[in-house]
Amino acid sequence: MSSPHILFLFLDGVGLGEPDPENNPFVTAEIPTLLRLLGGQRPLADTPRTETARALFVPTDASLRVDGPPQSATGQAAILTGLNVPQLVGGHWGPKPNEAIAQIIQRESLFVKLKARGLNAALLNAYPQRYFDAINSGRRNYSAIPLAVTAAGLPLFTTDDLRAGRALSADFTGEGWRTELKIPDAPVYSLREAGRKLAELAAQWRFSFFEHWPTDLVGHRGALADARRVVERFDAVLGGLLDAWDDEAGLVVITSDHGNLEDLSHTHHTLNLVPTCVVGAARRAFADGLSDLTHFVPAILRTLALL
């Protein structure tokens, strides 16, 4: 197999925590899909690098040899550029990029590299009109991921794209667009339908990225019941995704930027390793040498035969 397509499924704020059922939702959540992928193991601090019939699980360093808890802007920038961004800017920073981080992302974004090499790439999240209004008015700044996309001159998907089935909402199903954004004609999928839709969309691009940020939001709020729910919802979406995924044609790469959700004894980021799970026939070659957040860009370019 050569040059598969890649879906990069990014979970904000998910680390590998201790087996504490009172503070770590991964201990008690119903996660049949993840258990199958990890050979019956739960994604915890003591779960080793593991290969199963379909997946390769890699505990991954998000601290990057820089003191302090990792933060979103620098962690996501490291994932998106392959550079040790917290080291370059003198520490972990977030949630939004400062000027120094923004310049690194705009210059070194993976999306910039892929576009320069003639490969089609997309961020599969849809954004409501009020997001664009806030950006255009200066009331809001881009976070690292949409900044990386727009720096390459690529469009962000809109409400019209969501309605047309060309993109998904960050909660996967679209429920939040109806209940919170008050967009009554937003399509709503079941969890497994959303996973199958994500597989369908990813197959249209050589490289696609999807950002799921509710994991970090729930981690900061610190409620175990909500954390379990977001973990279980993700697992169901992942089940639908993998039911529809052709392992010979592409890779699903799942990872995070820092810990948070896995330790609800507080509402801050953690120093824990983060989970990386690579699904597909080319998983071993992709994960060769992978141990921290800077290793994704070279692995993606290598897998897409661009190095």
Residue pairs with C-beta under 8 A, 6 or more apart in sequence:
1 248
1 249
1 281
1 282
2 305
3 206
3 303
3 304
3 305
4 248
4 249
4 250
4 251
4 280
4 281
4 282
4 303
4 304
5 202
5 203
5 205
5 206
5 207
5 208
5 249
5 250
5 251
6 206
6 207
6 208
6 250
6 251
6 252
6 253
6 300
6 303
6 304
7 198
7 199
7 202
7 208
7 209
7 210
7 241
7 250
7 251
7 252
7 253
8 207
8 208
8 209
8 210
8 253
8 255
8 296
8 300
9 198
9 210
9 212
9 238
9 241
9 252
9 253
9 254
10 76
10 79
10 145
10 209
10 210
10 211
10 212
10 254
10 255
10 256
10 257
11 212
11 215
11 234
11 254
11 255
11 256
12 72
12 211
12 212
12 213
12 214
12 215
12 216
12 217
12 256
12 257
13 72
13 213
13 215
13 216
13 217
13 219
13 220
13 256
13 257
13 258
13 259
13 260
13 261
13 269
14 215
14 216
14 219
14 256
14 259
14 260
14 261
14 262
14 274
14 275
15 62
15 256
15 258
15 259
15 260
15 261
15 262
15 263
15 270
15 272
15 273
15 274
15 275
16 43
16 44
16 45
16 47
16 59
16 259
16 262
16 272
16 273
16 274
16 275
17 23
17 24
17 26
17 44
17 45
17 259
17 262
17 263
17 270
17 272
18 24
18 44
18 45
18 263
19 27
19 42
19 44
19 45
19 46
20 27
20 263
20 265
21 27
21 28
22 224
23 224
23 263
23 264
23 265
24 44
24 262
24 263
24 264
25 224
25 227
25 228
25 230
25 231
25 261
25 262
25 264
26 42
26 43
26 44
26 231
26 262
27 42
27 44
28 228
29 228
29 231
29 232
29 235
30 232
30 235
31 42
31 231
31 232
31 235
32 235
32 239
33 235
33 236
33 238
33 239
33 242
34 42
34 43
34 235
34 238
34 277
35 41
35 42
36 52
36 54
37 52
37 54
37 55
37 57
37 242
37 277
37 279
38 47
38 50
38 52
38 55
38 57
38 277
39 50
39 52
41 47
41 50
41 57
43 57
43 275
43 277
45 272
45 273
47 57
47 59
48 59
49 56
49 57
49 58
49 59
50 56
50 57
51 57
51 283
51 284
54 242
54 247
54 279
54 280
55 277
55 278
55 279
55 283
56 277
56 278
56 283
56 284
56 286
56 287
57 275
57 276
57 277
58 275
58 276
58 277
58 278
58 287
58 290
58 291
59 273
59 274
59 275
59 276
60 255
60 273
60 274
60 275
60 276
60 290
60 291
60 292
60 293
61 273
61 291
61 292
61 293
62 70
62 75
62 256
62 257
62 258
62 259
62 272
62 273
62 274
62 292
62 293
63 70
63 271
64 70
64 78
64 84
64 86
64 87
64 292
64 293
64 294
65 84
65 87
66 84
66 86
66 87
66 91
66 92
67 91
68 91
68 92
69 92
69 258
69 259
69 268
69 269
69 270
69 271
70 86
70 92
70 257
70 258
70 259
70 269
70 271
71 86
71 92
71 93
71 94
71 95
71 258
71 269
72 94
72 95
72 96
72 143
72 144
72 216
72 257
72 258
73 93
73 94
73 95
73 96
73 97
73 98
73 101
73 143
73 144
74 85
74 86
74 89
74 91
74 92
74 93
74 94
74 101
75 86
75 92
75 94
75 257
75 258
75 293
76 143
76 144
76 145
76 257
77 83
77 85
77 97
77 101
77 104
77 105
77 144
78 84
78 85
78 86
78 257
78 292
78 293
78 294
79 255
79 257
79 293
79 296
79 297
80 105
80 109
80 110
80 111
80 144
80 145
80 148
80 297
81 104
81 105
81 108
81 109
81 110
81 148
81 297
82 108
82 110
82 294
82 295
82 296
82 297
82 298
83 104
83 108
83 294
84 294
85 101
85 104
86 92
86 93
88 100
88 104
89 98
89 100
89 101
89 104
93 101
95 143
96 141
96 142
96 143
96 144
97 105
97 141
97 142
97 143
97 144
97 147
101 144
102 147
105 144
105 147
105 148
105 151
106 112
106 147
106 151
107 151
109 147
109 148
109 149
109 151
109 152
110 121
110 148
110 207
110 297
110 300
110 301
111 121
111 148
111 149
111 151
111 152
111 154
112 148
112 151
112 152
113 297
113 301
113 306
114 121
114 152
114 206
114 207
114 304
114 306
115 121
115 152
115 153
115 154
117 306
119 206
119 207
119 304
119 306
120 205
120 206
120 207
121 152
121 154
121 205
121 206
121 207
121 208
121 209
122 149
122 154
122 157
122 205
122 207
122 208
122 209
123 145
123 146
123 149
123 154
123 156
123 157
123 208
123 209
123 210
123 211
124 157
124 167
124 168
124 198
124 201
124 202
124 208
124 209
124 210
125 156
125 157
125 167
125 168
125 169
125 170
125 210
125 211
126 157
126 158
126 159
126 161
126 162
126 167
126 168
126 169
127 146
127 156
127 157
127 158
127 159
128 158
128 159
128 177
128 181
128 183
129 158
129 159
130 181
131 140
132 156
132 158
134 140
135 141
135 142
142 150
145 209
145 211
146 156
149 156
149 209
150 156
157 166
157 167
158 167
159 183
159 186
161 167
162 168
162 169
162 174
162 177
162 186
162 187
163 185
163 186
163 187
165 187
165 197
166 201
167 201
168 174
168 189
168 194
168 197
168 198
168 201
168 210
169 176
169 177
169 186
170 176
170 211
170 212
170 213
170 214
171 212
171 214
172 189
172 191
172 194
172 195
172 198
172 212
172 233
172 234
172 237
173 188
173 189
173 190
173 191
173 193
173 194
174 186
174 187
174 188
174 189
174 194
175 188
177 183
177 186
178 184
178 186
178 188
189 197
191 233
191 236
191 237
191 239
191 240
192 236
192 237
192 239
192 240
192 243
193 240
194 237
194 240
195 236
195 237
195 238
195 239
195 240
195 241
195 242
195 243
195 244
196 240
196 241
196 243
196 244
198 210
198 237
198 240
198 241
199 240
199 241
199 242
199 244
199 245
200 244
201 208
202 208
202 210
202 250
202 252
203 246
203 249
203 250
206 304
207 300
207 304
212 234
214 230
215 230
215 231
215 234
215 256
215 260
215 261
216 260
216 261
218 226
218 227
218 230
218 261
219 227
219 260
219 261
219 262
219 264
219 267
220 260
220 267
220 268
221 267
222 264
222 266
222 267
223 264
224 264
227 261
227 264
230 261
231 261
238 254
241 252
242 252
242 279
245 252
245 279
245 280
247 279
247 280
247 281
248 280
248 281
250 280
251 278
251 279
251 280
251 282
251 283
251 286
251 303
252 277
252 278
252 279
252 280
253 276
253 277
253 278
253 279
253 286
253 296
253 300
254 275
254 276
254 277
254 278
254 279
255 274
255 275
255 276
255 277
255 293
255 296
256 274
256 275
257 274
257 293
258 269
258 270
258 274
259 269
259 270
259 271
259 272
259 273
259 274
260 268
260 269
260 270
262 270
262 272
263 270
263 272
274 293
276 287
276 290
278 286
278 287
280 286
282 303
285 302
285 303
286 299
286 300
286 302
286 303
287 299
288 299
289 295
289 299
290 296
290 299
298 307
301 307
